Amino acid sequence: WEAALFGPALRRALCLQRCLGDRLGSPPGAHRASRAVRAAFDRREPYNYLQVAFFQLKKLDQAVSAAHTFFVANPQHLQMREDIEKYRRMSGVKSHNFRDLEAIPHWEAYEAGMQHYNADEYPQAAARLEESLTEAVSALEECRALCEGPWEDEEEEEEEDMQPGLYEAIAAHYIQVLKCRQQCVLDIATKPGRISAMEDFIPSHLDLLQFSYSQAGNQTLAAECAASYLLFYPMDEPMLEKMKEYRAVLGEDTRVAPRENIRHYIRRSLMEKKLIYYAVEHLGGTFNDPDLWTPDELIPENLKEKHREDQEKQKRETLDVEEREKRGPLPFEGVAVTVDSSQMNGTQRVVFDRVLTESECKDLLRLTEVRPGSSGEGYRSRRSPHTPHERFEGLTVLKAVQLAQNGDVDWRDVKLFLQASEKSRKIIQSYFTPGKKLHFSFTHLVCRTAVDEEQEGRMDLSHPVHADNCLLDPEGQECWREPPAYVYRDYSGILYLNDDFQGGDLFFTEMDAVTVTAKVHPKCGRLVAFSSGKENPHGVRAVSRGRRCAVALWYTHSKEHAEQERVKAEELVKQRAVQQDWHDGEERQGAVHKGRSSSELPVRSSRARPTSQAHKPGSEGTQRPKELRTRDEF
């Protein structure tokens, strides 16, 4: 049996070596790149260097293409984002220069197909989705072939006496190859620049195709796609109903068969899963099954328990969300819910009024009136990062405290800033998550000011549509909860301070970032709150005249991601209160002792703090404050 097993393996190895030698002209081992090099190419890092080189060579079109290619895979790269904007402003750069030199065929076809699909152009959608499916299967086969590489130990090297024997080594390497092949479906389903894969990438193509063909009037191909989809989910009731309709139209005698390549894909995948699960059950290790359609009976009983636990956990989380709909009582009198989720055509969104009084709004607005001195500190305006038609100003709680220490703002206004944001936190917590604490993630007093001379013909937004804890992908109808998004944020709030401006409404949309479902007009004391996820994409209409100010608030259930600047600010406020109490006590004591003889004066304790030490640094009238660096709230 060994000859039957290893004979073909040896012949295949010889064949592969000869092919590689003929193609590459040297031993295959000389062309094997390290894991670090492969990872760098996956991240498209060479294009970062290429764009610099082409720019220095004054080959602007090639520099732009290289920069764009790198940026597609690295959308969080801030320096490249700035470079891209600079290229856009250069006179010699054309729109067609922004090409993705590593464009993946199946993603190009898929996005084009989805555009046709969403526009109800079903014949065109079917054609492009078929192209996408064909290219995706081709990419899958290429990925699977690359899995047949050398053994790669993810852990540190074993001791000499711990090396596996012949059959253990063969089994381990083979299972590694099988796991790699299984993960290929995630590779092809992950867009460049994303971490998360699109779920059910292959089955979803078939679902989209059956509907497109049906709407285009081709019931034969619609039935074929439906039959192919049922190979993944044989008990899917809506698709079974569709199959009945197709058979009724085509005739019961008409043979409807699934696609052969899909049948082969599933048969092969199930064979590999069966071997992997056997190895995990008996030899140890883990396996993260990439497919949702894997039959339950394929999973060994002792591994099913963990699968059930995961499902139960997900069910409990769903029940928790439903329980939150019952809501808790509001902790402050006078605060009222004026618009709830149902009135705003969504979920987990609400508007409260009378959170602040008119006088409190005016006091908070005083914090935005501080202007930089000679050293630059103050509420400094800069061009908005989201639009060239507005100026943007921002102040954190810690910077507000530092301004108060320097005597630039009133301590009472700073305390009100802290109290108003804490009041908002308690309201949002009691409404959405009673019994489960919300921590501050970030607190920011923000003003957006229209640039008067740049409003004519304006078409953009003050802030584009986005979600607060995931990367919104309107074309793919997805929101990817991965960096650079603030994935730990759970709830968001905006506490408005004024309404003497034009525009600036907050609005919510569907996942397409176009269909508006609700809008909120700012006014003093109004707090709008919502969950930070994909269920609440939102944006801000252009501020066309005047200045819009609000306290932007983000909250998290994760204590590890609590806002450290706020903790520091609260500590400084407490220290100042202690110093103020001591100073007031000293003044009262001095008044009592006034008129006594020198012999009657009490001796100061060596532990008492001298007045000179209690005097805050920077409070002299001649000293100028330091520059306050503004910070983008998003």
C-alpha positions in Angstrom: 0.0 0.0 0.0 2.9 2.3 0.5 3.9 2.1 -3.1 0.3 2.8 -4.1 0.3 5.9 -1.8 3.8 7.3 -2.3 4.4 6.3 -5.9 2.0 8.9 -7.4 3.2 11.5 -4.9 6.8 11.1 -5.9 5.9 11.2 -9.6 3.9 14.4 -9.0 6.8 16.0 -7.1 9.2 15.2 -9.9 6.7 16.7 -12.4 6.3 19.9 -10.4 10.1 20.3 -10.0 10.6 19.9 -13.8 7.8 22.4 -14.6 9.1 25.0 -12.2 12.7 24.5 -13.5 11.5 24.9 -17.1 9.6 28.1 -16.2 12.0 29.7 -13.8 15.3 28.4 -15.0 16.7 27.5 -11.5 15.9 25.3 -8.6 12.3 26.0 -7.3 13.6 26.7 -3.7 15.4 29.8 -4.9 12.1 31.5 -5.8 10.2 30.8 -2.6 9.5 34.1 -0.8 9.4 34.3 2.9 6.1 34.8 4.8 7.0 38.5 5.5 7.7 39.2 1.8 4.4 37.6 0.8 2.6 39.6 3.4 4.2 42.8 2.1 3.0 42.1 -1.4 -0.5 41.3 -0.1 -0.5 44.7 1.5 0.7 46.2 -1.9 3.7 47.9 -0.1 5.9 48.0 -3.2 3.4 50.5 -4.8 4.1 52.9 -1.9 7.7 53.0 -2.9 6.8 53.0 -6.6 4.7 56.1 -6.3 7.6 58.0 -4.7 10.0 56.9 -7.4 7.7 57.8 -10.3 7.0 61.2 -8.7 10.7 61.9 -8.5 11.1 60.8 -12.1 8.2 63.3 -13.0 6.1 60.4 -14.3 3.0 61.8 -12.8 0.4 59.4 -14.3 2.3 56.3 -13.1 2.9 57.8 -9.7 -0.9 58.4 -9.3 -1.7 54.9 -10.4 0.8 53.4 -8.0 -0.5 55.6 -5.2 -4.1 54.7 -5.9 -3.3 51.0 -6.1 -1.6 51.1 -2.7 -4.5 53.2 -1.2 -7.2 50.8 -2.3 -5.6 48.1 -0.1 -4.7 50.5 2.7 -7.5 53.0 3.1 -6.5 53.7 6.7 -3.0 55.0 5.6 -3.3 58.7 6.4 -0.2 59.9 4.6 -1.3 58.2 1.4 -4.7 59.7 1.8 -3.1 63.2 1.9 -0.9 62.3 -1.1 -4.0 61.2 -3.1 -5.7 64.6 -2.3 -2.6 66.4 -3.4 -2.6 64.5 -6.7 -6.2 65.4 -7.3 -5.4 69.1 -7.1 -2.5 68.9 -9.5 -3.3 70.3 -12.9 -1.7 67.5 -14.9 -3.6 64.6 -13.3 -6.7 63.2 -15.0 -9.4 61.1 -13.4 -8.4 58.0 -15.4 -4.9 58.1 -13.8 -6.5 56.8 -10.6 -6.4 53.2 -11.7 -6.1 50.1 -9.5 -3.2 48.2 -11.1 -4.0 45.2 -9.1 -7.8 45.2 -9.7 -9.3 41.9 -9.0 -11.6 40.8 -11.9 -14.3 39.2 -9.9 -14.7 42.2 -7.6 -14.9 44.6 -10.6 -17.6 42.5 -12.2 -19.5 42.0 -8.9 -19.7 45.7 -8.2 -20.8 46.5 -11.7 -23.4 43.7 -11.5 -24.7 45.1 -8.2 -25.0 48.5 -9.7 -27.2 47.1 -12.5 -29.1 45.0 -10.0 -29.9 47.9 -7.7 -31.0 49.9 -10.8 -33.4 47.1 -11.8 -31.3 46.5 -15.0 -31.6 42.7 -14.6 -30.2 41.4 -18.0 -27.0 43.5 -17.5 -26.9 42.4 -13.8 -27.1 38.8 -14.8 -24.3 39.1 -17.3 -21.9 40.8 -14.9 -22.7 38.6 -12.0 -22.1 35.5 -14.2 -18.7 37.0 -15.0 -18.0 37.6 -11.4 -18.9 34.0 -10.4 -16.7 32.6 -13.2 -13.8 34.8 -12.2 -14.3 34.0 -8.5 -14.2 30.3 -9.1 -11.0 30.8 -11.2 -9.4 32.8 -8.4 -10.5 30.1 -5.9 -8.7 27.4 -7.9 -5.5 29.6 -8.1 -5.6 30.1 -4.4 -6.0 26.4 -3.7 -3.0 25.6 -5.9 -0.9 28.0 -3.9 -1.8 26.1 -0.7 0.5 23.2 -1.8 3.6 25.0 -0.6 6.1 24.0 2.1 5.2 23.3 5.7 4.9 26.5 7.7 4.9 26.1 11.4 2.9 28.9 13.0 4.5 28.2 16.4 8.1 28.3 17.5 10.2 25.4 16.5 9.9 22.2 18.6 12.7 20.7 20.5 14.8 18.1 18.7 13.2 15.2 20.5 9.7 16.6 19.9 9.8 16.4 16.1 6.9 14.4 14.6 7.4 11.0 12.9 6.9 10.3 9.2 3.1 9.7 9.3 2.4 12.5 11.9 4.4 14.9 9.7 2.5 13.9 6.6 -0.8 14.1 8.3 0.0 17.6 9.8 1.2 19.0 6.5 -1.8 17.5 4.6 -4.3 18.9 7.1 -2.5 22.3 6.8 -3.0 22.2 3.1 -6.7 21.3 3.4 -7.3 24.1 5.9 -5.6 26.5 3.6 -7.8 25.4 0.7 -10.9 25.9 2.8 -9.9 29.4 3.8 -9.5 30.3 0.1 -13.2 31.0 -0.1 -12.6 33.8 2.5 -9.7 35.2 0.5 -11.8 35.6 -2.7 -14.7 37.0 -0.6 -12.5 39.8 1.0 -12.3 43.0 -0.9 -8.9 44.8 -1.0 -8.5 47.0 2.0 -10.9 45.0 4.0 -10.4 42.4 6.8 -13.8 40.8 6.9 -15.0 38.6 4.1 -18.5 38.8 2.6 -20.6 35.9 3.9 -21.8 33.2 1.6 -20.0 34.7 -1.4 -20.6 31.9 -3.8 -24.2 31.0 -2.7 -25.2 34.7 -2.8 -24.1 34.9 -6.4 -26.6 32.1 -7.3 -29.4 33.8 -5.3 -28.8 37.1 -7.1 -28.6 35.4 -10.4 -31.8 33.4 -10.0 -33.7 36.6 -9.2 -32.1 38.5 -12.1 -32.9 35.8 -14.6 -36.4 35.5 -13.3 -37.0 39.3 -13.7 -35.4 39.2 -17.1 -37.8 36.5 -18.2 -35.3 33.6 -18.4 -37.0 31.0 -16.2 -34.8 28.2 -17.3 -31.6 29.8 -16.1 -33.4 31.1 -13.0 -34.4 27.5 -12.1 -30.9 26.3 -12.7 -29.5 28.9 -10.3 -32.2 28.1 -7.7 -31.4 24.4 -7.9 -27.7 25.2 -7.5 -28.4 27.4 -4.5 -30.4 24.5 -2.9 -27.2 22.4 -2.9 -25.9 24.7 -0.3 -29.1 25.2 1.6 -31.5 22.3 0.7 -34.1 23.3 3.3 -34.3 27.0 2.4 -38.1 27.5 2.2 -38.2 30.7 0.1 -36.0 29.0 -2.5 -38.0 25.8 -2.4 -41.1 27.9 -3.1 -39.3 29.6 -6.0 -38.5 26.1 -7.4 -42.2 25.2 -7.3 -43.0 28.3 -9.3 -40.3 27.6 -11.9 -41.4 24.0 -12.3 -45.0 25.2 -12.7 -43.9 27.6 -15.5 -41.5 25.2 -17.2 -43.6 22.1 -16.8 -43.2 19.2 -14.3 -41.5 17.0 -16.9 -38.8 19.6 -17.6 -35.5 18.5 -16.1 -34.0 21.1 -13.8 -30.5 20.3 -12.7 -28.0 22.3 -10.7 -24.7 23.4 -12.3 -22.1 20.7 -12.5 -19.3 23.0 -11.4 -21.2 23.9 -8.3 -22.0 20.3 -7.5 -18.3 19.5 -7.9 -17.3 22.5 -5.7 -19.6 21.3 -2.8 -18.7 17.6 -3.1 -14.9 18.4 -2.9 -15.4 20.9 -0.1 -17.4 18.4 2.0 -14.8 15.7 1.5 -12.1 18.1 2.8 -14.2 19.2 5.7 -14.8 15.6 6.7 -11.0 14.9 6.8 -10.3 18.1 8.7 -12.9 17.4 11.3 -11.6 13.9 11.7 -8.1 15.2 12.3 -9.4 17.9 14.8 -11.4 15.3 16.7 -8.7 12.6 16.9 -5.3 14.4 16.5 -6.1 17.8 18.0 -6.0 21.3 16.7 -8.7 23.7 15.7 -10.7 24.6 12.6 -12.6 27.7 11.9 -15.1 26.6 9.2 -15.5 29.5 6.8 -18.8 28.3 5.4 -22.3 28.9 6.9 -23.8 26.1 4.8 -21.7 23.2 6.3 -24.2 20.4 7.2 -24.6 19.9 10.9 -24.3 16.1 10.6 -20.7 16.6 9.3 -19.5 18.1 12.6 -18.4 15.5 15.2 -20.6 15.4 18.3 -18.0 16.6 20.7 -17.4 19.6 18.5 -21.1 20.3 18.1 -21.3 21.3 21.7 -19.1 24.3 21.2 -21.1 25.2 18.0 -24.3 25.1 20.1 -22.7 27.3 22.8 -21.8 29.9 20.1 -25.4 29.8 18.8 -26.9 30.1 22.3 -24.6 33.1 23.0 -25.8 34.7 19.8 -29.5 34.0 20.7 -28.9 35.6 24.2 -27.5 38.7 22.6 -30.5 38.9 20.3 -32.8 38.6 23.4 -30.8 41.3 25.1 -31.4 43.7 22.2 -35.2 42.9 22.3 -35.2 43.5 26.0 -33.7 46.9 25.5 -36.7 47.9 23.6 -38.6 48.0 26.9 -36.4 50.9 27.9 -35.7 52.3 31.3 -37.1 55.5 32.9 -35.3 58.7 32.2 -33.2 59.8 35.3 -33.9 63.6 34.9 -37.2 65.5 35.3 -38.1 67.8 32.4 -36.2 65.7 29.8 -38.6 64.3 27.2 -38.5 61.8 24.4 -39.9 63.7 21.4 -39.1 61.3 18.6 -38.5 57.5 19.0 -37.2 54.8 16.7 -40.5 54.0 15.0 -41.1 57.6 14.2 -37.5 57.8 12.8 -38.1 54.7 10.6 -35.3 52.8 12.2 -34.0 51.0 15.3 -32.0 52.1 18.3 -32.3 55.9 17.6 -34.1 58.6 19.6 -34.4 62.3 20.1 -34.5 63.9 23.6 -35.4 67.6 24.3 -34.8 70.0 27.2 -31.5 68.3 28.2 -30.0 71.9 28.6 -31.6 75.3 29.2 -31.0 78.3 27.0 -28.6 79.8 29.6 -26.6 76.6 29.8 -26.3 76.5 26.0 -25.0 80.1 26.1 -22.5 79.2 28.9 -21.1 76.3 26.9 -20.9 78.4 23.7 -18.5 80.7 25.7 -16.0 77.9 25.5 -16.0 78.2 21.7 -15.2 82.0 21.8 -11.7 81.7 23.2 -9.2 82.8 20.5 -5.5 82.0 20.3 -3.0 84.3 22.0 0.6 84.8 21.0 1.4 81.2 21.9 -1.6 79.9 20.0 -3.9 78.3 22.5 -7.6 78.7 22.2 -10.5 77.3 20.1 -8.6 77.4 16.9 -10.4 77.1 13.5 -9.1 75.1 10.6 -10.4 73.9 7.3 -12.9 71.0 7.8 -11.4 67.6 7.0 -14.7 66.7 5.3 -15.4 69.7 3.1 -13.5 72.7 1.8 -16.6 74.9 2.2 -16.5 74.9 6.0 -14.2 75.7 8.9 -13.9 73.2 11.7 -13.2 73.7 15.4 -13.0 71.2 18.2 -12.3 71.1 22.0 -11.8 68.1 24.2 -12.6 68.1 27.9 -8.9 67.9 28.9 -8.1 70.9 26.7 -11.0 72.8 28.2 -9.6 72.2 31.7 -6.1 73.3 30.6 -7.7 76.5 29.2 -9.3 77.1 32.6 -6.0 76.5 34.4 -4.4 79.2 32.2 -7.3 81.6 33.0 -8.6 81.7 29.5 -12.1 80.3 30.3 -14.3 80.2 33.3 -14.0 77.1 35.5 -17.8 77.1 35.8 -18.2 76.7 32.0 -15.7 73.8 32.1 -17.6 72.1 34.9 -20.8 72.5 32.9 -19.1 70.9 29.9 -18.3 67.8 32.1 -21.8 67.8 33.7 -23.7 68.2 30.5 -21.8 65.3 28.8 -22.3 63.1 32.0 -26.0 64.0 32.0 -26.2 62.9 28.4 -24.4 59.6 29.2 -26.9 58.8 32.0 -29.9 59.6 29.8 -28.6 57.4 26.9 -27.6 54.6 29.3 -31.0 54.5 31.1 -32.8 54.5 27.7 -30.8 52.0 25.7 -28.9 49.9 28.2 -30.5 50.0 31.7 -28.3 48.0 34.1 -25.3 47.9 31.8 -22.8 50.8 32.2 -21.7 52.9 29.3 -18.3 54.5 29.5 -17.2 57.6 27.6 -15.2 56.8 24.5 -14.7 60.4 23.3 -16.2 63.8 24.1 -15.7 66.7 21.7 -17.2 70.2 21.6 -17.4 70.8 17.8 -18.3 73.8 15.7 -18.7 73.8 11.9 -18.7 77.3 10.3 -19.8 78.0 6.7 -17.1 79.8 4.6 -19.3 82.6 3.1 -17.4 83.1 -0.1 -17.4 79.3 -1.0 -21.1 78.4 -0.8 -22.2 79.1 -4.3 -22.9 76.0 -6.3 -22.1 73.8 -3.3 -23.2 70.1 -3.6 -21.4 68.3 -0.8 -22.2 67.5 2.8 -20.8 68.8 6.0 -20.0 65.2 6.9 -20.5 62.3 4.5 -22.7 59.4 5.4 -20.9 56.9 7.6 -21.4 54.5 10.6 -19.6 55.1 13.8 -18.1 51.6 14.5 -17.8 50.1 11.1 -16.6 51.0 7.6 -19.7 51.6 5.4 -19.7 49.9 2.0 -22.8 51.2 0.2 -22.2 49.3 -3.0 -21.8 46.0 -1.3 -24.6 46.8 1.3 -22.1 45.9 4.0 -20.5 47.7 7.0 -17.2 46.2 7.9 -16.5 46.2 11.7 -12.7 46.4 11.5 -10.0 49.0 11.9 -9.6 51.9 11.1 -13.3 52.1 12.3 -13.7 52.6 16.1 -15.1 49.1 16.5 -15.4 49.4 20.3 -18.0 52.2 20.1 -21.5 51.1 21.0 -23.6 54.3 21.2 -23.4 57.8 19.9 -24.9 61.1 20.9 -25.0 64.7 19.7 -26.0 67.4 22.2 -26.9 70.6 20.2 -26.1 74.1 21.5 -27.7 76.4 19.0 -29.9 76.8 15.9 -28.9 80.2 14.5 -27.5 78.9 11.3 -28.7 77.4 8.0 -28.4 73.7 7.1 -26.6 71.4 9.3 -29.4 68.8 9.8 -28.4 65.3 10.9 -30.0 62.6 8.7 -30.1 58.8 8.7 -30.1 56.6 5.6 -30.4 53.0 4.5 -27.2 51.0 4.0 -27.0 52.4 0.4 -26.1 55.9 2.0 -28.7 57.5 -0.4 -32.2 56.6 0.9 -32.9 59.0 3.7 -35.1 57.5 6.5 -35.1 60.4 9.0 -33.6 63.8 9.8 -33.1 65.8 12.9 -32.9 69.6 13.1 -30.5 71.0 15.7 -31.7 73.3 18.5 -30.4 74.2 22.0 -30.7 71.3 24.5 -31.7 68.7 21.9 -29.9 65.3 22.3 -30.0 62.8 19.5 -28.8 59.3 20.4 -28.4 56.1 18.4 -26.5 52.8 18.3 -23.1 53.1 16.5 -23.5 50.2 14.1 -24.6 49.5 10.6 -28.2 49.9 11.5 -27.7 53.7 11.8 -25.7 55.2 8.8 -25.9 59.0 9.1 -24.5 62.2 7.8 -24.7 66.0 8.2 -26.2 68.4 5.7 -24.0 71.3 4.6 -23.9 74.3 6.9 -24.6 77.0 4.3 -24.6 80.0 6.6 -23.5 80.6 10.2 -21.9 78.4 12.8 -23.3 75.1 14.1 -22.0 73.9 17.5 -22.7 70.7 19.4 -21.1 68.3 21.9 -20.3 65.1 20.1 -20.4 62.0 22.3 -19.4 58.4 21.8 -19.8 55.6 24.4 -18.6 52.1 24.9 -19.4 49.1 27.1 -15.7 48.3 27.1 -13.9 49.7 30.2 -10.6 49.2 28.5 -11.6 51.7 25.8 -12.8 54.4 28.3 -11.7 58.0 27.4 -8.4 58.6 29.3 -8.4 62.3 28.6 -11.7 62.6 30.5 -10.3 60.7 33.4 -7.4 63.1 33.5 -9.7 66.1 33.2 -11.9 65.0 36.1 -8.8 64.4 38.3 -7.6 68.0 37.5 -11.0 69.4 38.4 -11.0 67.5 41.7 -7.5 68.8 42.5 -8.5 72.3 41.8 -11.6 71.9 44.0 -9.3 70.7 46.9 -7.0 73.6 46.4 -9.9 76.1 46.2 -11.3 74.7 49.5 -7.9 75.1 51.2 -7.5 78.6 49.8 -11.0 79.6 51.0 -10.2 78.2 54.5 -7.0 80.2 54.6 -8.9 83.4 53.8 -11.5 82.7 56.5 -8.8 81.9 59.0 -7.0 85.1 58.1 -10.2 87.1 58.7 -10.6 85.6 62.2 -7.0 86.3 63.1 -7.0 89.8 61.8 -6.2 92.3 64.5 -4.3 89.8 66.8 -0.8 90.6 67.9 2.1 88.8 66.3 2.5 86.7 69.3 -1.1 85.4 68.9 -0.6 84.3 65.3 -0.8 80.5 64.9 2.2 78.6 63.7 1.7 77.1 60.2 1.9 73.3 60.2 4.9 72.0 58.2 2.4 69.8 56.3 0.3 72.8 55.3 0.6 73.8 51.7 2.0 77.4 51.2 -0.1 79.8 49.2 2.7 80.2 46.6 2.4 76.5 45.8 -1.3 76.7 45.5 -1.0 79.4 42.9 -1.5 77.7 39.5 1.3 77.9 37.0 0.3 80.1 34.0 -2.2 82.3 35.9 -0.1 85.4 35.8 -1.7 88.1 33.6 1.4 88.4 31.4 1.7 84.8 30.5 0.2 83.6 27.2 -1.4 80.2 26.9 0.0 77.4 24.8 -1.4 76.3 21.4 -4.4 74.1 21.5 -4.3 71.5 18.7 -7.7 70.7 17.4 -8.8 67.2 16.8 -11.3 65.6 14.4 -14.2 64.0 16.2 -14.4 61.2 13.6 
